[in-house]
């Protein structure tokens, strides 16, 4: 209601309505949105009838207790960058997110900047401790990147509470810079800096990790570990952050996000792009670009995709996550097309390692494409044993029965390729391969190709080499462009497809980064105790794809003749 409409009322009505408004204003004369948008005649009717007002208040209290969305939309408030507090008028994306928070125990939200999500979660936390009938004694923990931010967040919560009408406010306990207590509900909300020991032995109904990608990574890892007992005990988790790369401080947030995408950790991943605000346009977005020194930094702040959000000057993904997601989707769909592909025979790609040897099994797709159907990961296995296990492994996708219901023919292999180093390991592999070829004629490839990564991986060496990584990147990007409702194998010409069962390969592909200055792939951290770490999976794919990449770069003949054994 405007001052103009109030001034148009008869004096007696205006005085009565103004008096009624004073009964429902919170701190600094804040009038809730529930009243602001109420028709004037309804307000007058309530102002003239105490009994009707009492009934209305009871109804509003009941509605707020039943729904955090109703509470936030009708009685919430925010502090804009400039000026006095304003009602919290939720955008559609905020409404949808609040419903998601109610529906899921674990949420991990990757977002563009300035979407009002911190305000949204703080309203939800205040609702939990003040109204939620199912959570008497609720405890909300909000972790911030530093002590100063923790104090500011708690100030926000107190302001939201104090701006409520008196009949919605709760009696608060001791005045604290870190906590807001509601004694009659034995509930509290606590804001903590993301520091060592902050989460130790803490219990909570809800844990909020605010801008968690910007907490010092050592502390972020410790907090993530420390809150697991709380989460496993039934506590709710909401992690929120803009992207901060996938290394350094942003590593823990990005790792949880990656595992959420694969369904490994039971966390639901949600992404909100710059378009989640309805008042933003393409022209507005481009106008912001001039404020950033690099496109990666700009995209991290105003992302259109999760890959954009996780980009940054310190981390650039080698393979598009959207493209990889499409490749995995196509890989699952291709299972029904196996009879059409099997006559070409499986191909091996192998990467030898000191503590991990990795093999991928693939079927050719048209136009130089690749369908990775299975993986074999070996730990601390001596060369002859590794060779036997790789050669005799039956790809998981291979049918047990033929179309007539009879036992299917054993898998046939048409090509074998591996990293050229170490030479001794390849000689051992070839020896084992020759033996099995004699024992099982017609099933094994006639030769074994050694791929010198120095020339084949990223075009290195004295001579211009083959950029197999670039070739694979092209296949991944092509996969993203294929419609989800494709019907024929030919629709996947020149693409990469990966069966979802290749979990380790997928995870390692997603984790690969390149240096933004040199463009070279960074060597990832290796961990003998964690087979998920490292780049042996992607390198085995490099070995498998090398001949295709060589043809693509028109240098096939010279390189293949040098690599053949």
Buried (B, 14 or more C-beta within 10 A) or exposed (E): BEEEEBEEBEEEBBEBBEEBBEEBBBBEEBBBBBBBEBEBEEBBBBBEEEEEBEEBBEEBEEBBBEBBBBBBBBBBBBBEEEEEBEBBBBBEBBBBBBEBBEEBBBBBBBBBBBBBBBBBBBBBBBBBBBBBEEBEEBBBBBBBBBBEBBBEBBBBBBBBBBBBBEEBBBEBBEEBEBBBBBEEBEBBBBBBBBBEEBBEEBEBBBBBBBBBBBBBBEBBBBBBEBBEEBBEEEBBBBBBBBBBBBBBBBBBBBBBBBBBBBEEBEBBBBBBBBBBBEEBEEEEBEEBEEEBEEEBBBBBBBBBBBBBBBBBBBBBBBBBBBBBBBBBBBBEBBEEBBEEBBEEBBBBBBBBBEBBBBBBBBBBBEEBBBBBBBBBBBEEBEBEEBBBBBBEBEBEBBEEEEEEEEEBEEBBBBBBBBBBBEEEBBBBBBBBBEBBBEEEEEBBBEEBBBBBBBBBBBBBBEEEBBBBBBBBBBBBBBBBEBEEEBEEBEBBBBBBBBBEBBBBBBBBBBBBBBEBEEEEBBEBEBEEEEBBBBBBBBBBBBBBBBBBBBBBBEBBEEBBEEBEE
